[in-house]
Amino acid sequence: MSQLNGAYYGPAIPPQKSYNRPGRGGGLGCCCGCLFSCIFSLIFKVIFTLIIIVAIAVFIFWLIVRPNMVKFHVTDATLTEFNYSNNTLHYDLALNITVRNPNKRLGIYYDFIEARALFHDARFNSQYPNPFYQGHKTTNVLNPVFKGNQVMALDADQSAELSKENSTGLYEIDVKMYLRVRFKLGAFKTKTLKPKVSCDLRVPFKGTATAFQTTKCDWDR
């Protein structure tokens, strides 16, 4: 009995261990975050590398080809009729347009050409020169002739401009060209492009003292 009430002097009983299981979401979230970061980094590196490769290729292409803009000039314009009456414009306009390809290695296919003649934004005729191929460093000449009559209603501003130009014998006529072209480099041909060219002309009526001045055309954007 005394043994049961006495103190216990044996070895200490170790405390019970507690086991904490890690939550399932924490580790998985960390792994997902690392995965997304790696994928994003890889995509960025691939895109950056492609941009560098394309930039180098374009630069090398430019060094080899040295492309230059094709030049359009209207070298002569003859206006023998330009009369407006009863809402009808009677006209006869002949043009010489030079097309210069200054490139050493690029040829050009002109698959389609539409030349529109306009008087203060009012179109009165269109001509379609024949398609042609233009070789390296060559000049071709287009000779569109706009002749006929066109029913058209001029507004007050256009009528006032026509009256003023009738008195001076110098007419502001715009010619816009709509093109479909392909460039050729060796055996390689580009896809069809559709540039536009604008020629802002001041054309003297035939027989007046004023001579036509060669006019450079601009590429429309």
C-alpha positions in Angstrom: 0.0 0.0 0.0 2.9 2.3 0.8 4.4 1.5 -2.6 1.3 2.7 -4.4 1.3 6.1 -2.5 5.0 6.7 -2.8 6.8 8.8 -5.5 7.8 7.3 -8.8 11.5 7.5 -9.5 11.7 5.7 -12.9 12.8 7.2 -16.3 10.8 10.2 -17.5 7.9 9.5 -19.8 8.5 11.3 -23.2 5.8 13.7 -24.2 3.4 12.5 -26.9 4.3 13.7 -30.4 1.8 15.7 -32.5 1.7 15.2 -36.2 0.6 18.1 -38.3 -0.3 17.2 -41.9 0.5 19.9 -44.4 -2.5 21.3 -46.2 -3.0 20.1 -49.7 -3.5 23.5 -51.2 -0.3 25.2 -50.1 2.3 23.0 -51.8 0.2 22.6 -55.0 -0.2 26.4 -55.3 3.5 26.9 -55.0 4.1 24.3 -57.7 1.5 25.9 -60.0 3.0 29.3 -59.5 6.4 28.0 -60.5 5.0 26.3 -63.5 3.2 29.3 -64.8 6.3 31.5 -64.2 8.4 29.0 -66.2 5.9 28.9 -69.1 5.6 32.7 -69.2 9.4 33.0 -69.2 9.8 30.5 -72.0 7.1 32.1 -74.1 8.8 35.5 -73.6 12.2 34.2 -74.6 10.8 32.5 -77.7 8.9 35.7 -78.9 12.0 37.8 -78.2 14.2 35.4 -80.1 11.8 35.4 -83.1 11.7 39.2 -83.1 15.5 39.4 -83.2 15.7 36.8 -86.0 13.1 38.7 -88.1 14.8 42.0 -87.5 18.2 40.6 -88.6 16.5 39.0 -91.7 14.9 42.3 -92.6 18.2 44.2 -92.1 20.1 41.7 -94.3 17.3 41.9 -96.9 17.6 45.7 -96.9 21.4 45.6 -97.2 21.2 43.2 -100.2 18.2 44.7 -102.0 18.3 48.4 -101.0 14.6 49.0 -102.1 13.7 52.4 -103.3 10.3 54.0 -104.0 8.9 53.9 -107.5 8.6 57.4 -108.9 5.6 58.7 -110.9 5.7 62.0 -112.8 3.2 63.7 -115.1 5.5 65.1 -117.8 2.9 66.5 -120.1 -0.8 67.3 -120.1 -2.9 68.6 -123.0 -6.4 69.9 -122.3 -8.3 70.7 -125.5 -11.8 70.8 -124.1 -13.2 71.5 -120.6 -16.7 72.9 -120.9 -19.6 72.5 -118.3 -23.2 73.2 -119.3 -26.6 71.7 -118.5 -25.0 69.6 -115.7 -22.7 67.9 -118.2 -19.0 68.2 -118.4 -17.4 67.9 -121.8 -13.7 67.2 -121.6 -10.6 66.1 -123.5 -7.4 65.6 -121.5 -4.3 63.6 -122.6 -1.5 62.8 -120.2 2.1 61.5 -120.3 3.0 59.7 -117.1 6.4 58.3 -116.5 7.0 55.4 -114.1 10.5 55.0 -112.9 11.8 51.8 -111.1 15.1 52.9 -109.5 15.8 49.5 -107.9 18.8 47.4 -109.0 17.3 44.0 -108.1 13.5 44.4 -107.8 11.2 44.0 -110.8 7.6 45.0 -110.6 4.4 43.4 -112.1 1.7 46.0 -112.6 -1.3 43.6 -112.8 -4.0 46.3 -112.7 -4.0 50.1 -113.2 -7.0 52.4 -112.9 -6.4 56.1 -113.5 -9.2 58.4 -112.3 -9.6 62.0 -113.3 -11.3 64.4 -110.8 -12.2 68.0 -110.8 -12.3 69.2 -107.2 -13.2 65.7 -105.9 -15.8 65.1 -108.6 -14.7 62.2 -110.7 -15.5 62.6 -114.4 -13.6 59.7 -116.1 -11.5 56.5 -115.5 -9.0 54.9 -117.8 -7.3 51.5 -117.5 -3.8 51.3 -119.0 -2.6 47.8 -120.0 -0.8 45.7 -117.4 3.0 45.4 -117.8 6.2 44.2 -116.2 8.9 46.7 -115.3 12.5 45.5 -115.0 15.3 46.9 -112.9 16.2 50.6 -113.3 13.8 51.2 -116.2 11.3 53.8 -117.1 7.9 53.2 -118.6 5.4 55.7 -120.0 1.6 55.7 -119.6 -0.6 57.7 -121.9 -4.1 57.8 -120.6 -6.6 59.9 -122.5 -9.7 61.2 -120.8 -12.2 62.2 -123.4 -16.0 62.3 -123.4 -18.8 63.8 -121.4 -20.1 63.2 -118.0 -23.4 64.2 -116.3 -22.4 65.6 -112.9 -23.9 68.1 -110.6 -21.4 70.6 -109.2 -22.1 72.2 -105.9 -21.8 75.9 -105.3 -18.1 75.8 -104.4 -17.2 73.6 -107.4 -19.1 75.9 -109.7 -17.3 79.0 -108.3 -14.0 77.3 -108.8 -14.8 76.3 -112.4 -15.9 79.9 -113.2 -12.6 81.2 -111.8 -10.5 78.7 -113.7 -12.4 79.4 -116.9 -11.2 83.0 -116.6 -7.6 82.1 -116.0 -7.4 79.1 -118.4 -5.6 77.0 -115.7 -7.5 74.1 -114.3 -6.9 72.1 -111.1 -7.4 68.5 -112.0 -6.4 65.5 -109.9 -5.4 62.1 -111.2 -5.5 59.2 -108.8 -4.1 55.8 -109.7 -5.2 52.6 -108.1 -2.7 49.8 -108.6 -2.3 46.1 -108.0 1.4 45.2 -108.0 3.7 42.4 -107.2 7.5 42.7 -106.6 9.9 40.2 -108.1 13.3 39.4 -106.6 15.0 36.6 -108.5 12.5 33.7 -108.6 10.6 35.0 -105.6 7.4 37.1 -106.0 5.5 38.9 -103.3 1.8 38.7 -102.8 -0.4 41.4 -104.5 -0.2 44.9 -103.0 -2.7 47.7 -103.6 -0.9 51.1 -103.4 -2.4 54.4 -104.5 -0.8 57.3 -106.3 -2.1 60.8 -106.4 -1.1 63.5 -108.9 -2.3 67.1 -108.2 -2.2 68.9 -111.5 -2.6 72.4 -112.7 -3.4 72.0 -116.4 -3.4 75.0 -118.8 -6.0 75.0 -121.5 -4.4 74.5 -124.9 -3.6 77.7 -126.6 -2.9 79.7 -123.5 0.5 81.3 -122.8 1.0 79.1 -119.7 3.0 75.9 -120.2 2.4 72.7 -118.2 5.0 72.1 -115.5 6.2 68.5 -114.9 4.5 67.4 -111.7 5.7 64.7 -109.2 3.0 62.4 -107.9 2.8 61.2 -104.3 2.0 57.9 -102.7 -1.2 57.9 -100.8 -1.2 56.4 -97.3 
